[in-house]
Amino acid sequence: MDYLFVAVVAGLAAVERKGFLQAMLSRPVALAPIVGFALGDLPGGLLLGPPLELLWLGAVNMGASLPPNEALGTAAIAGGAVLAGRALGTGVTPAVAVLAVAAAGMLATLGRTTDRAIEEWNVRLAARAEFLLERGLPAAAMRENLYGLAAPFAVSALLAPAAAALVALVVPAVLRGFPALNAPLGWGWAALGGLAAAAGARAFRSARGIGLFAGSAAVTLAVGWLLGGTR
Amino acid sequence: MNVPPVTLRRVFWRCLFLQAAWNRRGMQNLGFAYAIDPALRRLYADPGKRREALRRHLATFNCHPYTAAAIVGGAIHHEERVAAGQEPPGAPLAFKQVLQGPLAAVGDGFFWSGLRPFFGALAAVGTLALGWPALVAALLVYNAFHLWLRWTLFRAGYRSGDEVVVRLAALSLPAWASRLRDGGAVLCGVAAGAGALSAAGRISPWAGVLAIGAAVAGIVALGLRARLLPTAYAVMAVGSAVGAATQVFRGGR
């Protein structure tokens, strides 16, 4: 049942990402909590969403270019991490999160390849629409547009739960076999958070972006240090 | 003959499916024809003329999915005139060809490079600080604004046709995009600082230093065009190795 939830949420996210609406519901910051909520671990999804969002902030479909499929990657990472955390009885910890990203992050890159294949598949839909129009069937021709939603749904609904299953299998085995890894992997999660923020700043391509990024980070650290110091 | 408001609303709803069958040959051609079809059905009672109109909207088309709403509205504006015999049948196609490039550039620059990543960063920082209510609030504000703007562009295109360019220019979207990009970079800096403070409190002060180091390394590496995912793997591995070394060092003392 859990994998069915992952499949449905990942499939709907794939549709929302490009084919319908594009209301940010398939962005990692929203999708990871949705997956977490669907699997009964909202806090786990909320832990994963922000760094993944910042990491893939620049994953934008401009013109005919294809970015990594951040929605597919996020669905697999969040689904796998929540199920792994449940198997361990700890929920999604930083150690679980790092291993889930390491195991399923590549799916975003694979998603770019499947997106390309879907675009080629859709050429047939457009050709069929033209054929139906010539046959005097305009309503049937226009329906071909909606059939274009099926392929991204199916691909994500198959790949995301498969990758989540892999994460749910591997991560508990690793952390049970090597419990001493929990603490070091927490450091890895902290480092990934720093990189994600940097990747987000880079994604804005602002002329003053790096200076603003550094300045606001310094101010946040100073304010946090002062508030922490006066407690 | 004018297209009735209920049909216009239906066309706008169908605009949300513009990229459903995005393809390498005609790009958004099928989505465009699908969106405008209810209006064409109203304008051309003769099936042959409707088919001819649909055929011209199956020509290659590509634009930003939000700003394309203005072109769909403007195409209906021109189709009304074609149906009334005031314009040649090629007028809607010419309108689309002239505007799709500039409006794609405006949409990519404002929505995809400014507004959406800004709200992504805002939602991320808000979630880190306040949890899910901040996330929901950010999504609601983004969608209220983006849907309002899509509808406004659609209506402006329908009412003013070619003049929609003037309406769009009045919105000063490139200037707003620049401000949003700056604001987004600030939000990412806040996220970096807050993440480092959190790591310092949760793990150790050195973990906070590591997080800042990873941010600096990320800025440099990505500036040198390093690929994102391999960089993320390297940073996670190095961060974990530093954590392990620290553990060993502490255990040895």
Interface residues (C-beta under 8 A of the other chain):
Chain A: K18 G19 F20 L21 Q22 A23 M24 L25 R27 V29 A30 P33 L42 L46 G49 P50 P51 E53 L54 L55 W56 L57 G58 V60 N61 M62 G63 A64 P68 V98 V101 A102 G105 M106 A108 T109 E119 E120 N122 V123 L125 A126 A127 A129 E130 L133 G136 P138 A141 M142 E144 N145 L146 Y147 G148 L149 A180 L181 A183 P184 L185 G186 W187 G188 W189 A190 A191 L192 G193 G194 L195 A196 A197 A198 A199 G200 A201 R202 A203 F204 R205 S206 R208 G209 I210 L212 F213 A214 G215 S216 A217 A218 V219 T220 L221 G224 W225 G228
Chain B: L16 F17 Q19 A20 A21 W22 N23 R24 R25 G26 M27 N29 L30 G31 A33 Y34 D37 P47 R50 R51 L54 R55 L58 N62 P65 Y66 A104 D108 W112 S113 R116 P117 F119 G120 A121 A123 A124 V125 T127 L128 G131 W132 L135 L139 Y142 N143 H146 L147 S178 R181 D182 G184 A185 V186 L187 C188 G189 V190 A191 A192 G193 A194 G195 A196 L197 S198 A199 G201 R202 I203 A207 G208 L210 A211 I212 G213 A214 A215 V216 A217 G218 I219 L222 G223 L228 L229 T231 A232 Y233 V235 M236 A237 V238 G239 S240 A241 V242 G243 A244 T246 Q247
